[in-house]
Amino acid sequence: MLERMDDLFKARRDAVVAEAEARISANGYVPGWNLEKRYGKRKFKTDAAMIRMLTGIDALESKLCTPAELVRRGATEDQIKPLVSTPLIGTKLVRVDADDVAAHFAQAQKGQS
């Protein structure tokens, strides 16, 4: 019985989350919730030869290393910034409170000044 109740609760929770995400995506409002963008790991947009030419560091072992590994090897963020992209991997429903809303408005007003 408890397993069945757990399955029903999870199904209901998933349905409510899906509905909230759909409403917010359609420019609706769900009190206390917001959609937050989620990003994946950075990856190179160019090949290993271009990376070596621009940074002076060989990024290729048996395969191309990650941008984070290249930084650990000595490349600067300024050097690799034009070489990488960070993909948007979706959104996530997050709880917000009054402090989050106040901080958002304060930041928006600072940008207008």
DRENPA-3360 file (N, C-alpha, C; in nm, 2 decimals, always signed):
BEGIN
1 = MLERMDDL = +0.08/-0.12/+0.00/+0.00/+0.00/+0.00/+0.09/+0.13/+0.00 ~ +0.20/+0.13/+0.08/+0.28/+0.24/+0.09/+0.35/+0.27/-0.05 ~ +0.39/+0.16/-0.11/+0.46/+0.17/-0.24/+0.36/+0.23/-0.35 ~ +0.24/+0.19/-0.34/+0.14/+0.25/-0.43/+0.11/+0.39/-0.40 ~ +0.10/+0.43/-0.28/+0.08/+0.57/-0.24/+0.20/+0.65/-0.28 ~ +0.32/+0.60/-0.27/+0.44/+0.67/-0.31/+0.44/+0.69/-0.46 ~ +0.40/+0.59/-0.54/+0.39/+0.61/-0.69/+0.29/+0.71/-0.72 ~ +0.17/+0.71/-0.65/+0.07/+0.81/-0.68/+0.12/+0.95/-0.65;
9 = FKARRDAV = +0.19/+0.97/-0.54/+0.24/+1.10/-0.50/+0.34/+1.15/-0.60 ~ +0.43/+1.06/-0.64/+0.53/+1.10/-0.74/+0.46/+1.14/-0.87 ~ +0.36/+1.07/-0.91/+0.29/+1.10/-1.04/+0.22/+1.24/-1.02 ~ +0.16/+1.26/-0.91/+0.09/+1.39/-0.89/+0.19/+1.50/-0.89 ~ +0.30/+1.48/-0.82/+0.40/+1.59/-0.81/+0.46/+1.62/-0.95 ~ +0.49/+1.52/-1.03/+0.54/+1.54/-1.16/+0.43/+1.61/-1.25 ~ +0.31/+1.58/-1.23/+0.20/+1.65/-1.31/+0.19/+1.80/-1.27 ~ +0.20/+1.83/-1.14/+0.19/+1.97/-1.09/+0.32/+2.04/-1.14;
17 = VAEAEARI = +0.43/+1.98/-1.13/+0.55/+2.05/-1.18/+0.54/+2.08/-1.33 ~ +0.50/+1.98/-1.40/+0.48/+2.00/-1.55/+0.38/+2.12/-1.58 ~ +0.27/+2.12/-1.50/+0.17/+2.23/-1.52/+0.23/+2.37/-1.49 ~ +0.31/+2.37/-1.37/+0.37/+2.50/-1.33/+0.47/+2.54/-1.44 ~ +0.55/+2.45/-1.49/+0.65/+2.49/-1.59/+0.58/+2.54/-1.72 ~ +0.48/+2.47/-1.75/+0.40/+2.52/-1.87/+0.34/+2.66/-1.86 ~ +0.29/+2.68/-1.74/+0.23/+2.81/-1.72/+0.33/+2.92/-1.72 ~ +0.45/+2.90/-1.65/+0.55/+3.00/-1.65/+0.61/+3.02/-1.78;
25 = SANGYVPG = +0.63/+2.91/-1.86/+0.68/+2.92/-2.00/+0.59/+3.00/-2.09 ~ +0.46/+3.00/-2.06/+0.37/+3.08/-2.14/+0.34/+3.22/-2.08 ~ +0.45/+3.27/-2.01/+0.44/+3.40/-1.95/+0.34/+3.41/-1.84 ~ +0.30/+3.30/-1.78/+0.21/+3.30/-1.67/+0.29/+3.32/-1.54 ~ +0.22/+3.31/-1.43/+0.27/+3.34/-1.29/+0.23/+3.23/-1.20 ~ +0.32/+3.17/-1.13/+0.29/+3.07/-1.03/+0.36/+3.13/-0.90 ~ +0.28/+3.17/-0.80/+0.33/+3.23/-0.68/+0.44/+3.14/-0.61 ~ +0.56/+3.21/-0.59/+0.66/+3.14/-0.52/+0.75/+3.05/-0.60;
33 = WNLEKRYG = +0.73/+3.05/-0.74/+0.81/+2.96/-0.82/+0.86/+3.04/-0.95 ~ +0.97/+3.00/-1.00/+1.02/+3.06/-1.12/+1.10/+2.95/-1.20 ~ +1.12/+2.97/-1.33/+1.20/+2.88/-1.41/+1.34/+2.94/-1.42 ~ +1.44/+2.86/-1.39/+1.58/+2.90/-1.39/+1.65/+2.83/-1.51 ~ +1.73/+2.90/-1.58/+1.80/+2.84/-1.69/+1.91/+2.74/-1.64 ~ +1.93/+2.63/-1.71/+2.03/+2.54/-1.67/+2.13/+2.53/-1.79 ~ +2.26/+2.53/-1.76/+2.36/+2.52/-1.86/+2.44/+2.39/-1.84 ~ +2.49/+2.34/-1.95/+2.57/+2.22/-1.95/+2.72/+2.26/-1.93;
41 = KRKFKTDA = +2.81/+2.17/-1.95/+2.95/+2.19/-1.94/+3.00/+2.26/-2.06 ~ +3.10/+2.35/-2.05/+3.16/+2.41/-2.16/+3.23/+2.31/-2.25 ~ +3.23/+2.34/-2.38/+3.30/+2.25/-2.47/+3.36/+2.34/-2.58 ~ +3.47/+2.29/-2.64/+3.54/+2.37/-2.75/+3.45/+2.38/-2.87 ~ +3.46/+2.49/-2.94/+3.40/+2.51/-3.07/+3.49/+2.49/-3.18 ~ +3.62/+2.48/-3.15/+3.73/+2.47/-3.26/+3.80/+2.34/-3.24 ~ +3.89/+2.31/-3.33/+3.97/+2.19/-3.32/+4.10/+2.21/-3.24 ~ +4.17/+2.11/-3.21/+4.29/+2.11/-3.13/+4.40/+2.20/-3.18;
49 = AMIRMLTG = +4.42/+2.20/-3.31/+4.52/+2.28/-3.38/+4.50/+2.43/-3.35 ~ +4.38/+2.47/-3.36/+4.34/+2.61/-3.34/+4.37/+2.65/-3.19 ~ +4.33/+2.56/-3.10/+4.35/+2.58/-2.96/+4.49/+2.60/-2.92 ~ +4.57/+2.51/-2.98/+4.72/+2.51/-2.96/+4.78/+2.64/-3.01 ~ +4.73/+2.68/-3.13/+4.79/+2.80/-3.19/+4.75/+2.93/-3.11 ~ +4.63/+2.93/-3.05/+4.59/+3.05/-2.98/+4.64/+3.06/-2.83 ~ +4.66/+2.94/-2.77/+4.69/+2.93/-2.63/+4.84/+2.89/-2.61 ~ +4.89/+2.82/-2.70/+5.03/+2.77/-2.68/+5.03/+2.64/-2.60;
57 = IDALESKL = +4.92/+2.58/-2.58/+4.90/+2.46/-2.49/+4.84/+2.35/-2.58 ~ +4.90/+2.23/-2.57/+4.84/+2.12/-2.65/+4.72/+2.06/-2.57 ~ +4.61/+2.08/-2.63/+4.48/+2.03/-2.56/+4.45/+1.88/-2.60 ~ +4.53/+1.82/-2.69/+4.50/+1.69/-2.74/+4.60/+1.59/-2.67 ~ +4.54/+1.49/-2.61/+4.61/+1.37/-2.56/+4.57/+1.26/-2.65 ~ +4.49/+1.17/-2.60/+4.44/+1.07/-2.69/+4.30/+1.12/-2.75 ~ +4.25/+1.22/-2.68/+4.13/+1.29/-2.72/+4.14/+1.44/-2.67 ~ +4.06/+1.52/-2.72/+4.06/+1.66/-2.69/+4.02/+1.68/-2.54;
65 = CTPAELVR = +4.10/+1.76/-2.46/+4.07/+1.78/-2.32/+3.96/+1.87/-2.31 ~ +3.91/+1.89/-2.19/+3.80/+1.98/-2.16/+3.85/+2.12/-2.14 ~ +3.76/+2.22/-2.15/+3.81/+2.36/-2.13/+3.86/+2.38/-1.98 ~ +3.80/+2.31/-1.89/+3.85/+2.32/-1.75/+3.99/+2.26/-1.73 ~ +4.02/+2.15/-1.80/+4.15/+2.09/-1.80/+4.25/+2.19/-1.86 ~ +4.22/+2.25/-1.97/+4.31/+2.35/-2.04/+4.34/+2.46/-1.95 ~ +4.25/+2.51/-1.87/+4.27/+2.61/-1.77/+4.37/+2.56/-1.66 ~ +4.35/+2.44/-1.62/+4.44/+2.38/-1.52/+4.58/+2.37/-1.58;
73 = RGATEDQI = +4.59/+2.35/-1.71/+4.73/+2.34/-1.77/+4.79/+2.47/-1.79 ~ +4.72/+2.58/-1.77/+4.79/+2.71/-1.78/+4.72/+2.81/-1.87 ~ +4.62/+2.78/-1.95/+4.55/+2.88/-2.03/+4.47/+2.97/-1.94 ~ +4.45/+3.09/-1.99/+4.37/+3.19/-1.91/+4.22/+3.18/-1.97 ~ +4.13/+3.23/-1.88/+3.99/+3.23/-1.92/+3.97/+3.32/-2.05 ~ +4.05/+3.43/-2.05/+4.04/+3.52/-2.17/+4.08/+3.45/-2.30 ~ +4.18/+3.36/-2.29/+4.23/+3.29/-2.41/+4.12/+3.19/-2.46 ~ +4.06/+3.12/-2.36/+3.97/+3.02/-2.41/+3.82/+3.06/-2.43;
81 = KPLVSTPL = +3.79/+3.18/-2.38/+3.65/+3.23/-2.39/+3.60/+3.23/-2.53 ~ +3.68/+3.28/-2.63/+3.62/+3.27/-2.77/+3.62/+3.13/-2.83 ~ +3.69/+3.04/-2.76/+3.70/+2.90/-2.82/+3.59/+2.81/-2.77 ~ +3.51/+2.85/-2.67/+3.42/+2.76/-2.60/+3.28/+2.81/-2.61 ~ +3.18/+2.72/-2.59/+3.04/+2.76/-2.58/+2.99/+2.68/-2.46 ~ +2.88/+2.74/-2.40/+2.82/+2.67/-2.29/+2.67/+2.65/-2.33 ~ +2.63/+2.53/-2.36/+2.50/+2.50/-2.41/+2.39/+2.52/-2.30 ~ +2.28/+2.57/-2.35/+2.16/+2.58/-2.26/+2.09/+2.44/-2.26;
89 = IGTKLVRV = +2.08/+2.38/-2.15/+2.03/+2.24/-2.14/+1.89/+2.23/-2.09 ~ +1.82/+2.34/-2.08/+1.68/+2.34/-2.03/+1.66/+2.44/-1.92 ~ +1.55/+2.42/-1.85/+1.52/+2.50/-1.73/+1.48/+2.41/-1.62 ~ +1.48/+2.47/-1.50/+1.44/+2.39/-1.38/+1.35/+2.48/-1.29 ~ +1.25/+2.42/-1.24/+1.16/+2.49/-1.15/+1.22/+2.51/-1.02 ~ +1.24/+2.64/-0.97/+1.30/+2.66/-0.84/+1.21/+2.75/-0.76 ~ +1.21/+2.73/-0.63/+1.13/+2.81/-0.53/+1.20/+2.94/-0.51 ~ +1.12/+3.05/-0.51/+1.17/+3.18/-0.49/+1.10/+3.24/-0.37;
97 = DADDVAAH = +1.16/+3.33/-0.30/+1.10/+3.40/-0.18/+1.11/+3.55/-0.20 ~ +1.06/+3.62/-0.11/+1.05/+3.77/-0.12/+1.19/+3.83/-0.13 ~ +1.29/+3.77/-0.07/+1.43/+3.82/-0.08/+1.48/+3.81/-0.22 ~ +1.45/+3.70/-0.28/+1.49/+3.67/-0.42/+1.43/+3.78/-0.51 ~ +1.30/+3.80/-0.50/+1.23/+3.90/-0.58/+1.29/+4.04/-0.56 ~ +1.31/+4.08/-0.43/+1.37/+4.21/-0.40/+1.51/+4.22/-0.46 ~ +1.59/+4.12/-0.45/+1.72/+4.13/-0.51/+1.72/+4.14/-0.66 ~ +1.62/+4.07/-0.73/+1.61/+4.08/-0.87/+1.57/+4.23/-0.91;
105 = FAQAQKGQ = +1.47/+4.29/-0.84/+1.43/+4.42/-0.87/+1.54/+4.52/-0.84 ~ +1.62/+4.50/-0.74/+1.73/+4.59/-0.70/+1.84/+4.59/-0.82 ~ +1.86/+4.47/-0.87/+1.96/+4.45/-0.98/+1.91/+4.52/-1.10 ~ +1.78/+4.50/-1.13/+1.72/+4.56/-1.25/+1.73/+4.72/-1.24 ~ +1.70/+4.77/-1.12/+1.71/+4.92/-1.11/+1.85/+4.97/-1.12 ~ +1.95/+4.89/-1.07/+2.09/+4.93/-1.08/+2.13/+4.93/-1.23 ~ +2.08/+4.84/-1.31/+2.11/+4.84/-1.45/+2.05/+4.95/-1.53 ~ +1.94/+5.01/-1.48/+1.88/+5.13/-1.54/+1.95/+5.26/-1.51;
113 = S = +2.02/+5.26/-1.40/+2.09/+5.38/-1.36/+2.21/+5.42/-1.44;
% end
